Amino acid sequence: MARSLDGLVLAPVADQAPGQVGTRTRFTYHEEDGRIWADYAGGDVVRGHLVGTRDGDTLDFRYVQLKRDGTTSCGHCVSTVVDLPDGRVRLDERWAWESQEGSGTSTVEEPALS
C-alpha cells in the first residue's frame, strides 16, 4: 500500500475543461483510519471539499465545489494511489459529475521538489 495522504498537498498535472479544476488548484489531503478528506481551491474554484474512504490503494469519494461565477457542482471519484519512483505520490482519477453532464480522468500529484 502506498503511503498515507495525511498532510499532503497535491496539484493537477493538467488543466481540465474551462471553469473546473486546473493546474492552479491545490488539494490538501487528510487521512485517518480509512477515511479521507480534502479541501481545495485555486483557479476557477473558490472552495471545494471531498470526503470518502480508502481501501488499500483505492480512494472512493464525493466532491462538491463553489466556482468563482457562484455556481456549485458535485460528483463522484475513484482514485488509485501510486508511489512515484522519486518518492512523491500521484492519484490516477476516474470521475463523473452528479450535478451536471460529464465524466473523465485526471491526475494529481505532489509537486516536484526544486
All heavy atoms as an XYZ file, in Angstrom:
875
protein
N       0.849     -1.188      0.000
C       0.000      0.000      0.000
C       0.885      1.239      0.000
O       1.877      1.311      0.709
C      -0.925     -0.005      1.217
C      -1.884      1.169      1.234
S      -3.242      1.009      2.415
C      -2.586      1.870      3.810
N       0.505      2.223     -0.806
C       1.210      3.496     -0.867
C       1.094      4.206      0.485
O       0.214      3.916      1.294
C       0.641      4.356     -1.976
N       1.966      5.150      0.703
C       1.996      5.851      1.992
C       0.752      6.692      2.231
O      -0.038      6.934      1.318
C       3.244      6.709      2.093
C       3.287      7.894      1.177
C       4.639      8.594      1.340
N       4.875      9.550      0.299
C       4.888     10.859      0.494
N       4.678     11.360      1.688
N       5.132     11.670     -0.502
N       0.617      7.151      3.458
C      -0.531      7.949      3.866
C      -0.612      9.255      3.084
O       0.406      9.852      2.726
C      -0.426      8.263      5.364
O      -1.444      9.160      5.750
N      -1.816      9.720      2.855
C      -2.047     11.008      2.214
C      -2.116     12.146      3.221
O      -2.178     13.310      2.832
C      -3.361     10.974      1.430
C      -3.473      9.934      0.322
C      -4.863      9.998     -0.301
C      -2.395     10.120     -0.708
N      -2.113     11.828      4.502
C      -2.334     12.837      5.532
C      -1.310     13.968      5.447
O      -0.097     13.741      5.505
C      -2.289     12.200      6.923
C      -2.867     13.124      7.964
O      -4.002     13.607      7.761
O      -2.194     13.370      8.984
N      -1.810     15.174      5.261
C      -0.971     16.366      5.204
C      -0.379     16.671      3.839
O       0.281     17.695      3.676
N      -0.612     15.818      2.838
C      -0.037     16.053      1.514
C      -0.820     17.117      0.753
O      -2.039     17.216      0.859
C      -0.033     14.769      0.689
C       0.846     13.630      1.186
C       0.814     12.474      0.188
C       2.278     14.102      1.408
N      -0.092     17.905     -0.010
C      -0.688     18.876     -0.925
C      -0.434     18.370     -2.336
O       0.714     18.122     -2.715
C      -0.081     20.284     -0.735
C      -0.643     21.247     -1.768
C      -0.340     20.785      0.686
N      -1.519     18.170     -3.096
C      -1.435     17.640     -4.452
C      -1.999     18.657     -5.440
O      -2.875     19.458     -5.086
C      -2.206     16.330     -4.566
C      -1.832     15.223     -3.583
C      -2.700     13.998     -3.815
C      -0.372     14.863     -3.678
N      -1.501     18.602     -6.679
C      -1.954     19.528     -7.719
C      -2.182     18.759     -9.016
O      -1.456     17.809     -9.309
C      -0.906     20.607     -7.940
N      -3.170     19.178     -9.812
C      -3.388     18.555    -11.116
C      -2.160     18.744    -12.007
O      -1.508     19.790    -11.966
C      -4.589     19.306    -11.687
C      -5.295     19.859    -10.480
C      -4.197     20.191     -9.510
N      -1.874     17.744    -12.823
C      -0.751     17.854    -13.756
C      -1.175     18.536    -15.060
O      -0.324     18.945    -15.847
C      -0.100     16.485    -14.042
C       0.450     15.876    -12.768
C      -1.076     15.539    -14.706
N      -2.497     18.686    -15.292
C      -3.007     19.351    -16.490
C      -4.343     20.012    -16.148
O      -5.026     19.603    -15.212
C      -3.198     18.347    -17.622
N      -4.683     21.028    -16.920
C      -5.978     21.687    -16.753
C      -7.091     20.781    -17.251
O      -6.916     20.046    -18.224
C      -6.023     22.999    -17.537
C      -5.220     24.099    -16.871
O      -5.179     24.139    -15.635
O      -4.643     24.925    -17.597
N      -8.249     20.850    -16.577
C      -9.455     20.178    -17.052
C     -10.195     21.160    -17.952
O      -9.633     22.153    -18.373
C     -10.319     19.742    -15.865
C      -9.650     18.737    -14.949
C      -9.372     17.417    -15.652
O     -10.207     16.890    -16.361
N      -8.176     16.901    -15.458
N     -11.466     20.923    -18.191
C     -12.276     21.822    -19.010
C     -12.315     23.210    -18.366
O     -12.187     23.339    -17.146
C     -13.684     21.258    -19.147
N     -12.490     24.259    -19.168
C     -12.575     25.613    -18.612
C     -13.611     25.703    -17.488
O     -14.674     25.107    -17.577
C     -13.000     26.462    -19.818
C     -12.520     25.685    -21.002
C     -12.649     24.236    -20.614
N     -13.257     26.425    -16.434
C     -14.169     26.612    -15.320
C     -14.129     25.503    -14.293
O     -14.922     25.485    -13.357
N     -13.203     24.574    -14.432
C     -13.123     23.457    -13.498
C     -11.758     23.463    -12.810
O     -11.019     24.421    -12.886
C     -13.365     22.139    -14.239
C     -14.670     22.085    -15.001
C     -15.895     22.311    -14.122
O     -15.869     22.090    -12.922
N     -16.978     22.782    -14.707
N     -11.434     22.359    -12.169
C     -10.145     22.195    -11.503
C      -9.032     22.328    -12.543
O      -9.148     21.822    -13.657
C     -10.093     20.816    -10.805
C      -8.690     20.453    -10.398
C     -11.024     20.810     -9.595
N      -7.955     23.012    -12.171
C      -6.839     23.198    -13.094
C      -5.509     23.197    -12.367
O      -5.446     22.957    -11.154
N      -4.456     23.492    -13.085
C      -3.102     23.417    -12.528
C      -2.864     24.410    -11.399
O      -1.917     24.245    -10.633
C      -2.049     23.631    -13.635
O      -2.296     24.885    -14.281
C      -2.091     22.495    -14.657
N      -3.711     25.412    -11.260
C      -3.586     26.363    -10.132
C      -4.350     25.899     -8.892
O      -4.288     26.531     -7.851
C      -4.060     27.746    -10.561
C      -3.160     28.335    -11.657
C      -3.618     29.702    -12.074
N      -4.942     29.583    -12.685
C      -5.799     30.586    -12.819
N      -5.493     31.784    -12.388
N      -6.971     30.396    -13.382
N      -5.082     24.799     -8.999
C      -5.839     24.252     -7.864
C      -4.906     23.428     -6.981
O      -4.067     22.688     -7.478
C      -6.985     23.351     -8.368
O      -7.756     24.068     -9.346
C      -7.884     22.916     -7.217
N      -5.057     23.561     -5.665
C      -4.274     22.785     -4.703
C      -5.228     22.055     -3.764
O      -6.180     22.636     -3.245
C      -3.333     23.671     -3.882
C      -2.252     24.358     -4.711
C      -1.297     23.345     -5.313
N      -0.279     23.946     -6.149
C      -0.371     24.109     -7.465
N      -1.474     23.752     -8.107
N       0.626     24.629     -8.143
N      -4.956     20.759     -3.564
C      -5.737     19.896     -2.689
C      -4.896     19.594     -1.452
O      -3.771     19.110     -1.589
C      -6.039     18.562     -3.380
C      -6.937     18.658     -4.566
C      -6.452     19.095     -5.796
C      -8.270     18.295     -4.468
C      -7.272     19.157     -6.907
C      -9.097     18.358     -5.577
C      -8.597     18.793     -6.799
N      -5.427     19.830     -0.274
C      -4.749     19.463      0.974
C      -5.495     18.278      1.570
O      -6.648     18.401      1.992
C      -4.726     20.637      1.970
O      -4.069     21.746      1.335
C      -3.985     20.257      3.233
N      -4.839     17.117      1.567
C      -5.453     15.849      1.975
C      -5.230     15.534      3.446
O      -4.210     15.911      4.027
C      -4.885     14.694      1.143
C      -5.581     14.531     -0.175
C      -5.223     15.316     -1.263
C      -6.604     13.612     -0.336
C      -5.863     15.176     -2.477
C      -7.250     13.468     -1.542
C      -6.877     14.254     -2.609
O      -7.524     14.123     -3.805
N      -6.191     14.803      3.990
C      -6.113     14.274      5.357
C      -6.582     12.827      5.308
O      -7.424     12.467      4.481
C      -7.000     15.088      6.303
C      -6.676     16.548      6.268
N      -5.619     17.090      6.955
C      -7.243     17.564      5.580
C      -5.565     18.378      6.711
N      -6.535     18.700      5.883
N      -6.041     12.030      6.204
C      -6.397     10.609      6.222
C      -6.309     10.092      7.650
O      -5.359     10.408      8.374
C      -5.425      9.823      5.338
C      -5.713      8.347      5.289
C      -4.816      7.610      4.312
O      -3.995      8.230      3.618
O      -4.945      6.381      4.256
N      -7.313      9.300      8.028
C      -7.329      8.692      9.364
C      -8.218      7.459      9.332
O      -9.401      7.543      8.967
C      -7.855      9.699     10.391
C      -7.848      9.187     11.811
C      -8.351     10.252     12.776
O      -7.751     11.337     12.837
O      -9.374      9.984     13.443
N      -7.664      6.317      9.704
C      -8.423      5.069      9.851
C      -9.302      4.742      8.643
O     -10.481      4.405      8.784
C      -9.285      5.122     11.121
C      -8.455      5.265     12.371
O      -7.332      4.716     12.414
O      -8.916      5.941     13.316
N      -8.748      4.854      7.445
C      -9.505      4.518      6.247
C     -10.431      5.601      5.740
O     -11.122      5.410      4.740
N     -10.452      6.746      6.419
C     -11.271      7.878      5.970
C     -10.344      8.916      5.349
O      -9.251      9.158      5.853
C     -12.041      8.485      7.139
C     -13.029      7.502      7.773
C     -13.782      8.131      8.926
N     -12.923      8.658      9.966
C     -12.514      7.982     11.044
N     -12.881      6.729     11.208
N     -11.742      8.555     11.947
N     -10.784      9.538      4.269
C     -10.021     10.612      3.650
C     -10.910     11.828      3.470
O     -12.130     11.719      3.323
C      -9.439     10.196      2.279
C     -10.567      9.771      1.329
C      -8.386      9.127      2.421
C     -10.243     10.019     -0.111
N     -10.277     12.992      3.474
C     -10.978     14.229      3.166
C      -9.946     15.241      2.711
O      -8.756     15.096      2.974
C     -11.810     14.731      4.346
C     -11.036     15.115      5.573
C     -10.670     16.379      5.957
C     -10.548     14.241      6.608
N      -9.981     16.340      7.141
C      -9.896     15.043      7.564
C     -10.597     12.862      6.801
C      -9.295     14.513      8.699
C      -9.989     12.335      7.932
C      -9.358     13.154      8.871
N     -10.405     16.240      1.982
C      -9.505     17.277      1.499
C     -10.286     18.561      1.273
O     -11.488     18.539      1.003
C      -8.828     16.850      0.208
N      -9.575     19.658      1.397
C     -10.061     20.971      0.997
C      -9.267     21.366     -0.227
O      -8.084     21.032     -0.341
C      -9.832     21.997      2.110
C     -10.591     21.647      3.373
O     -11.777     21.317      3.263
O      -9.998     21.713      4.452
N      -9.913     22.068     -1.155
C      -9.180     22.521     -2.330
C      -9.701     23.861     -2.811
O     -10.836     24.239     -2.557
C      -9.181     21.480     -3.447
C     -10.526     21.077     -4.023
C     -10.994     21.641     -5.203
C     -11.294     20.089     -3.426
C     -12.194     21.244     -5.765
C     -12.492     19.678     -3.983
C     -12.937     20.259     -5.146
O     -14.125     19.862     -5.704
N      -8.819     24.583     -3.490
C      -9.139     25.897     -4.047
C      -8.059     26.258     -5.049
O      -6.971     25.684     -5.047
C      -9.212     26.950     -2.941
N      -8.393     27.224     -5.894
C      -7.437     27.737     -6.864
C      -8.005     27.732     -8.256
O      -8.858     26.907     -8.595
N      -7.555     28.675     -9.066
C      -8.105     28.800    -10.412
C      -9.547     29.220    -10.337
O      -9.891     30.162     -9.621
N     -10.423     28.529    -11.035
C     -11.847     28.867    -11.049
C     -12.604     28.353     -9.825
O     -13.770     28.680     -9.647
C     -12.506     28.310    -12.310
C     -12.083     29.081    -13.555
O     -11.845     30.297    -13.446
O     -11.988     28.460    -14.622
N     -11.947     27.556     -8.978
C     -12.599     27.010     -7.791
C     -12.276     27.885     -6.582
O     -11.118     28.040     -6.202
C     -12.162     25.549     -7.528
C     -12.805     25.019     -6.253
C     -12.506     24.669     -8.716
N     -13.333     28.463     -5.982
C     -13.173     29.285     -4.781
C     -12.972     28.392     -3.561
O     -12.113     28.643     -2.722
C     -14.408     30.191     -4.564
C     -14.324     30.940     -3.241
C     -14.559     31.152     -5.723
N     -13.775     27.338     -3.479
C     -13.696     26.414     -2.351
C     -14.278     25.081     -2.774
O     -15.314     25.020     -3.411
C     -14.475     26.950     -1.153
C     -14.385     26.083      0.087
C     -15.074     26.714      1.279
N     -14.576     28.037      1.580
C     -13.515     28.293      2.366
N     -12.861     27.306      2.910
N     -13.151     29.536      2.604
N     -13.567     24.016     -2.403
C     -14.051     22.678     -2.680
C     -13.720     21.750     -1.532
O     -12.777     22.003     -0.767
N     -14.512     20.702     -1.395
C     -14.313     19.704     -0.340
C     -14.553     18.324     -0.933
O     -15.418     18.155     -1.789
C     -15.297     19.913      0.814
C     -15.226     21.281      1.412
N     -14.236     21.672      2.283
C     -16.011     22.364      1.224
C     -14.429     22.927      2.622
N     -15.500     23.371      1.988
N     -13.790     17.368     -0.458
C     -14.061     15.979     -0.808
C     -13.995     15.149      0.461
O     -13.292     15.489      1.407
C     -13.103     15.469     -1.888
C     -11.613     15.349     -1.580
C     -11.281     14.028     -0.914
C     -10.838     15.483     -2.871
N     -14.760     14.058      0.450
C     -14.810     13.172      1.607
C     -15.096     11.759      1.122
O     -15.870     11.563      0.187
C     -15.869     13.635      2.644
C     -17.274     13.631      2.059
C     -15.793     12.826      3.913
N     -14.408     10.788      1.727
C     -14.618      9.416      1.315
C     -13.785      8.435      2.110
O     -13.402      8.710      3.247
N     -13.485      7.313      1.468
C     -12.788      6.226      2.144
C     -11.596      5.756      1.316
O     -11.520      5.987      0.104
C     -13.728      5.030      2.372
O     -14.238      4.594      1.111
C     -14.878      5.398      3.299
N     -10.698      5.079      2.019
C      -9.545      4.450      1.362
C      -9.527      2.983      1.725
O      -9.623      2.608      2.890
C      -8.248      5.109      1.823
C      -7.020      4.472      1.190
C      -5.752      5.189      1.565
N      -4.602      4.598      0.877
C      -3.397      5.118      0.893
N      -3.168      6.245      1.553
N      -2.409      4.515      0.254
N      -9.392      2.139      0.696
C      -9.249      0.701      0.882
C      -8.005      0.297      0.103
O      -8.033      0.239     -1.132
C     -10.489     -0.032      0.365
C     -10.424     -1.529      0.607
O      -9.513     -1.994      1.319
O     -11.294     -2.241      0.077
N      -6.902      0.061      0.807
C      -5.634     -0.204      0.146
C      -5.188      1.021     -0.617
O      -5.052      2.102     -0.057
N      -4.995      0.870     -1.924
C      -4.572      1.995     -2.750
C      -5.718      2.596     -3.557
O      -5.495      3.316     -4.530
C      -3.449      1.547     -3.701
C      -2.148      1.298     -2.951
O      -1.958      1.887     -1.869
O      -1.324      0.515     -3.447
N      -6.965      2.318     -3.141
C      -8.129      2.857     -3.835
C      -8.879      3.836     -2.943
O      -9.229      3.513     -1.802
C      -9.082      1.722     -4.262
O      -8.363      0.825     -5.114
C     -10.293      2.268     -5.000
N      -9.098      5.036     -3.481
C      -9.924      6.046     -2.813
C     -11.275      6.093     -3.504
O     -11.354      6.003     -4.732
C      -9.282      7.431     -2.927
C      -7.833      7.596     -2.526
C      -7.421      9.053     -2.718
C      -7.606      7.153     -1.099
N     -12.336      6.256     -2.720
C     -13.692      6.387     -3.246
C     -14.319      7.569     -2.517
O     -14.507      7.504     -1.301
C     -14.481      5.104     -3.002
C     -15.829      5.100     -3.686
O     -16.404      6.187     -3.922
O     -16.323      4.000     -3.977
N     -14.594      8.657     -3.248
C     -15.076      9.856     -2.558
C     -16.056     10.663     -3.396
O     -16.148     10.501     -4.611
C     -13.914     10.734     -2.093
C     -13.014     11.241     -3.179
C     -13.330     12.385     -3.900
C     -11.824     10.593     -3.468
C     -12.493     12.868     -4.883
C     -10.974     11.072     -4.453
C     -11.310     12.209     -5.164
N     -16.777     11.522     -2.707
C     -17.654     12.517     -3.319
C     -16.993     13.881     -3.144
O     -16.280     14.117     -2.170
C     -19.030     12.555     -2.646
C     -19.886     11.298     -2.828
C     -20.329     11.176     -4.258
N     -21.376     10.249     -4.566
C     -21.309      8.925     -4.549
N     -20.238      8.315     -4.113
N     -22.327      8.186     -4.932
N     -17.242     14.769     -4.096
C     -16.699     16.124     -4.012
C     -17.794     17.140     -4.324
O     -18.773     16.843     -5.011
C     -15.508     16.309     -4.965
C     -15.810     15.982     -6.410
C     -16.284     16.960     -7.286
C     -15.614     14.701     -6.904
C     -16.560     16.654     -8.618
C     -15.888     14.389     -8.231
C     -16.358     15.373     -9.075
O     -16.634     15.068    -10.380
N     -17.611     18.335     -3.768
C     -18.515     19.452     -4.009
C     -17.659     20.713     -4.086
O     -16.662     20.826     -3.369
C     -19.609     19.551     -2.915
C     -19.013     19.785     -1.547
C     -20.625     20.616     -3.254
N     -18.038     21.628     -4.994
C     -17.219     22.826     -5.134
C     -18.060     24.042     -5.494
O     -19.133     23.927     -6.081
C     -16.130     22.610     -6.176
C     -16.650     22.340     -7.561
C     -15.542     21.911     -8.522
O     -14.583     21.261     -8.134
N     -15.681     22.284     -9.790
N     -17.512     25.211     -5.120
C     -18.089     26.515     -5.445
C     -17.118     27.204     -6.391
O     -15.927     27.318     -6.080
C     -18.262     27.342     -4.167
C     -18.622     28.815     -4.348
C     -20.006     28.966     -4.968
C     -18.535     29.539     -3.006
N     -17.626     27.651     -7.527
C     -16.776     28.309     -8.507
C     -16.894     29.831     -8.405
O     -17.818     30.357     -7.782
C     -17.142     27.843     -9.918
C     -16.873     26.361    -10.106
C     -16.979     25.881    -11.521
C     -18.188     26.367    -12.252
N     -18.349     25.829    -13.597
N     -15.961     30.528     -9.025
C     -15.925     31.995     -8.994
C     -17.200     32.627     -9.538
O     -17.581     33.713     -9.113
C     -14.726     32.515     -9.768
C     -13.428     32.177     -9.108
C     -12.288     33.042     -9.588
N     -11.065     32.593     -8.953
C     -10.715     32.866     -7.704
N     -11.507     33.591     -6.965
N      -9.587     32.407     -7.206
N     -17.872     31.955    -10.470
C     -19.099     32.512    -11.036
C     -20.316     32.291    -10.134
O     -21.435     32.640    -10.490
C     -19.358     31.972    -12.440
C     -19.665     30.476    -12.473
O     -19.794     29.831    -11.400
O     -19.785     29.936    -13.593
N     -20.100     31.691     -8.942
C     -21.178     31.491     -7.975
C     -21.928     30.180     -8.127
O     -22.824     29.896     -7.339
N     -21.578     29.371     -9.108
C     -22.256     28.087     -9.289
C     -21.589     27.011     -8.440
O     -20.415     27.105     -8.088
C     -22.249     27.645    -10.766
O     -20.903     27.496    -11.211
C     -22.987     28.655    -11.641
N     -22.380     26.007     -8.116
C     -21.869     24.862     -7.371
C     -22.017     23.612     -8.227
O     -22.854     23.558     -9.132
C     -22.629     24.645     -6.046
O     -24.008     24.411     -6.341
C     -22.483     25.847     -5.125
N     -21.191     22.622     -7.917
C     -21.283     21.345     -8.627
C     -20.749     20.248     -7.724
O     -20.017     20.509     -6.763
C     -20.523     21.395     -9.955
O     -19.225     21.906     -9.779
N     -21.146     19.002     -8.029
C     -20.716     17.879     -7.209
C     -20.553     16.638     -8.081
O     -21.077     16.566     -9.184
C     -21.705     17.607     -6.084
S     -23.334     17.112     -6.653
N     -19.798     15.683     -7.534
C     -19.586     14.458     -8.288
C     -18.964     13.361     -7.454
O     -18.820     13.477     -6.233
N     -18.581     12.283     -8.138
C     -18.023     11.087     -7.527
C     -16.700     10.773     -8.210
O     -16.561     10.957     -9.427
C     -18.999      9.922     -7.708
C     -18.475      8.630     -7.213
N     -18.228      7.564     -8.055
C     -18.134      8.202     -5.965
C     -17.775      6.541     -7.341
N     -17.695      6.909     -6.075
N     -15.722     10.294     -7.438
C     -14.417      9.977     -7.989
C     -13.866      8.706     -7.339
O     -14.048      8.486     -6.141
C     -13.452     11.138     -7.730
S     -11.821     10.948     -8.449
N     -13.220      7.877     -8.151
C     -12.463      6.723     -7.663
C     -11.031      6.934     -8.132
O     -10.788      7.151     -9.327
C     -13.026      5.397     -8.194
C     -12.148      4.232     -7.761
C     -14.457      5.200     -7.712
N     -10.090      6.912     -7.182
C      -8.688      7.180     -7.492
C      -7.809      6.030     -7.042
O      -8.100      5.364     -6.047
C      -8.211      8.452     -6.780
O      -8.949      9.569     -7.175
N      -6.716      5.852     -7.769
C      -5.693      4.887     -7.385
C      -4.476      5.653     -6.906
O      -3.987      6.556     -7.606
C      -5.302      3.996     -8.586
O      -6.470      3.322     -9.048
C      -4.250      2.969     -8.184
N      -3.982      5.308     -5.713
C      -2.805      5.955     -5.138
C      -1.566      5.248     -5.671
O      -1.462      4.023     -5.602
C      -2.827      5.886     -3.590
C      -1.639      6.619     -3.000
C      -4.146      6.432     -3.038
N      -0.626      6.032     -6.212
C       0.597      5.488     -6.801
C       1.802      6.159     -6.151
O       1.861      7.388     -6.064
C       0.627      5.748     -8.327
C       1.922      5.242     -8.932
C      -0.590      5.129     -9.003
N       2.759      5.349     -5.690
C       4.041      5.879     -5.224
C       4.939      6.043     -6.436
O       5.214      5.074     -7.154
C       4.703      4.912     -4.234
C       4.125      5.017     -2.837
O       3.777      6.133     -2.419
O       4.030      3.971     -2.170
N       5.398      7.261     -6.691
C       6.297      7.522     -7.809
C       7.732      7.140     -7.443
O       8.094      7.142     -6.261
C       6.215      8.999     -8.203
C       4.841      9.460     -8.700
C       4.823     10.964     -8.915
C       4.469      8.734     -9.981
N       8.573      6.824     -8.423
C       9.952      6.407     -8.147
C      10.764      7.431     -7.341
O      11.658      7.057     -6.590
C      10.557      6.214     -9.544
C       9.404      5.959    -10.433
C       8.249      6.736     -9.849
N      10.425      8.722     -7.479
C      11.168      9.754     -6.754
C      10.610     10.013     -5.351
O      11.019     10.946     -4.676
C      11.233     11.050     -7.549
C       9.863     11.678     -7.796
O       8.843     11.171     -7.276
O       9.800     12.690     -8.525
N       9.638      9.183     -4.900
C       9.100      9.295     -3.547
C       7.826     10.114     -3.432
O       7.197     10.129     -2.379
N       7.438     10.811     -4.502
C       6.197     11.584     -4.471
C       5.002     10.652     -4.656
O       5.154      9.503     -5.045
C       6.196     12.643     -5.574
C       7.256     13.701     -5.378
C       7.290     14.720     -6.504
N       7.501     14.071     -7.786
C       6.748     14.294     -8.879
N       5.751     15.156     -8.849
N       6.999     13.660    -10.014
N       3.798     11.181     -4.386
C       2.551     10.428     -4.536
C       1.745     11.012     -5.689
O       1.694     12.228     -5.869
C       1.725     10.468     -3.230
C       0.323      9.932     -3.435
C       2.430      9.704     -2.131
N       1.110     10.128     -6.451
C       0.221     10.520     -7.541
C      -1.115      9.823     -7.346
O      -1.175      8.686     -6.872
C       0.827     10.101     -8.884
C      -0.082     10.428    -10.064
C       0.528     10.019    -11.389
N       0.545      8.562    -11.469
C       1.459      7.868    -12.117
N       2.470      8.462    -12.711
N       1.379      6.559    -12.156
N      -2.199     10.492     -7.725
C      -3.529      9.888     -7.762
C      -3.996      9.856     -9.213
O      -4.063     10.897     -9.873
C      -4.542     10.692     -6.937
C      -4.254     10.894     -5.459
C      -5.385     11.699     -4.816
C      -4.062      9.577     -4.753
N      -4.288      8.657     -9.728
C      -4.895      8.498    -11.046
C      -6.394      8.395    -10.823
O      -6.866      7.456    -10.165
C      -4.354      7.245    -11.740
C      -2.883      7.385    -12.119
O      -2.480      8.507    -12.488
O      -2.144      6.394    -12.043
N      -7.146      9.359    -11.367
C      -8.556      9.531    -11.014
C      -9.505      9.233    -12.177
O      -9.224      9.574    -13.318
C      -8.790     10.981    -10.574
C      -7.884     11.402     -9.432
C      -8.075     12.839     -9.027
O      -8.205     13.712     -9.906
O      -8.090     13.094     -7.804
N     -10.642      8.625    -11.831
C     -11.780      8.451    -12.733
C     -12.966      9.140    -12.059
O     -13.375      8.739    -10.972
C     -12.091      6.971    -12.961
C     -10.999      6.223    -13.693
C     -11.327      4.735    -13.893
N     -12.040      4.083    -12.805
C     -11.457      3.533    -11.734
N     -10.153      3.574    -11.581
N     -12.183      2.947    -10.817
N     -13.501     10.180    -12.661
C     -14.535     10.977    -12.020
C     -15.761     11.130    -12.927
O     -15.674     10.957    -14.130
C     -13.994     12.355    -11.620
C     -13.305     13.079    -12.743
C     -11.975     13.076    -13.042
C     -13.927     13.901    -13.741
N     -11.730     13.837    -14.165
C     -12.907     14.357    -14.605
C     -15.240     14.285    -13.989
C     -13.167     15.187    -15.688
C     -15.505     15.119    -15.079
C     -14.471     15.556    -15.904
N     -16.866     11.459    -12.277
C     -18.114     11.741    -13.001
C     -18.898     12.780    -12.215
O     -19.024     12.682    -10.991
C     -18.947     10.474    -13.166
N     -19.398     13.769    -12.933
C     -20.266     14.757    -12.302
C     -21.586     14.097    -11.942
O     -22.069     13.238    -12.676
C     -20.533     15.930    -13.245
C     -19.342     16.781    -13.488
C     -18.623     16.892    -14.637
C     -18.727     17.658    -12.546
N     -17.595     17.769    -14.470
C     -17.636     18.256    -13.194
C     -18.982     17.992    -11.223
C     -16.802     19.174    -12.569
C     -18.157     18.901    -10.597
C     -17.087     19.489    -11.256
N     -22.172     14.511    -10.836
C     -23.520     14.088    -10.460
C     -24.514     15.235    -10.613
O     -25.705     14.995    -10.714
C     -23.523     13.547     -9.025
C     -22.699     12.267     -8.912
C     -22.633     11.722     -7.500
O     -22.683     12.517     -6.528
O     -22.514     10.487     -7.370
N     -24.021     16.473    -10.651
C     -24.888     17.647    -10.752
C     -24.999     18.176    -12.174
O     -25.760     19.114    -12.419
C     -24.342     18.760     -9.857
O     -23.026     19.118    -10.265
N     -24.251     17.575    -13.094
C     -24.263     18.009    -14.486
C     -23.729     16.867    -15.347
O     -23.286     15.851    -14.817
C     -23.400     19.270    -14.666
C     -21.945     19.035    -14.294
C     -21.169     20.331    -14.123
O     -21.715     21.325    -13.657
N     -19.908     20.331    -14.486
N     -23.753     17.040    -16.635
C     -23.232     16.029    -17.551
C     -21.708     16.045    -17.532
O     -21.100     17.093    -17.363
C     -23.715     16.300    -18.982
C     -25.205     16.121    -19.169
C     -25.647     14.691    -18.962
O     -24.946     13.775    -19.433
O     -26.683     14.483    -18.319
N     -21.107     14.876    -17.725
C     -19.670     14.820    -17.913
C     -18.965     13.834    -17.010
O     -19.406     13.553    -15.892
N     -17.871     13.287    -17.521
C     -17.012     12.381    -16.772
C     -15.647     12.391    -17.441
O     -15.484     12.916    -18.544
C     -17.590     10.962    -16.759
O     -17.665     10.460    -18.080
N     -14.665     11.833    -16.767
C     -13.338     11.803    -17.360
C     -12.294     11.215    -16.433
O     -12.615     10.577    -15.438
N     -11.054     11.463    -16.787
C      -9.923     11.032    -15.983
C      -9.015     12.235    -15.737
O      -9.027     13.206    -16.504
C      -9.119      9.929    -16.687
O      -8.607     10.440    -17.919
C      -9.974      8.689    -16.941
N      -8.259     12.163    -14.668
C      -7.300     13.219    -14.353
C      -6.222     12.634    -13.462
O      -6.346     11.515    -12.953
C      -7.989     14.413    -13.684
O      -8.688     14.003    -12.533
N      -5.174     13.411    -13.281
C      -4.059     13.009    -12.428
C      -3.681     14.187    -11.560
O      -3.535     15.314    -12.040
C      -2.845     12.584    -13.274
O      -3.227     11.498    -14.110
C      -1.683     12.161    -12.401
N      -3.529     13.932    -10.251
C      -2.980     14.925     -9.331
C      -1.773     14.298     -8.655
O      -1.717     13.080     -8.463
C      -4.005     15.417     -8.280
C      -5.186     16.116     -8.945
C      -4.507     14.285     -7.406
N      -0.779     15.123     -8.335
C       0.403     14.584     -7.672
C       1.089     15.661     -6.853
O       0.811     16.857     -7.006
C       1.368     13.971     -8.682
C       1.925     14.903     -9.688
C       2.773     14.211    -10.743
O       2.458     13.088    -11.170
O       3.783     14.822    -11.162
N       1.975     15.204     -5.990
C       2.789     16.144     -5.224
C       3.682     16.900     -6.194
O       4.260     16.298     -7.103
C       3.686     15.402     -4.237
C       2.993     14.855     -3.035
C       3.990     14.206     -2.096
O       4.328     13.027     -2.323
O       4.442     14.887     -1.139
N       3.797     18.204     -6.013
C       4.714     18.970     -6.875
C       6.153     18.474     -6.676
O       6.526     18.051     -5.572
C       4.556     20.396     -6.392
C       3.223     20.430     -5.695
C       3.043     19.071     -5.110
N       6.915     18.512     -7.744
C       8.319     18.106     -7.662
C       9.090     19.104     -6.804
O       8.820     20.304     -6.822
C       8.926     18.035     -9.060
N      10.020     18.590     -6.040
C      10.878     19.453     -5.236
C      11.867     20.155     -6.154
O      12.401     19.558     -7.077
C      11.627     18.636     -4.188
C      10.747     17.911     -3.165
C      11.601     17.043     -2.261
C       9.954     18.913     -2.345
N      12.088     21.435     -5.880
C      13.040     22.150     -6.731
C      14.346     22.392     -6.026
O      14.526     22.250     -4.895
C      12.470     23.468     -7.203
O      11.615     24.066     -6.279
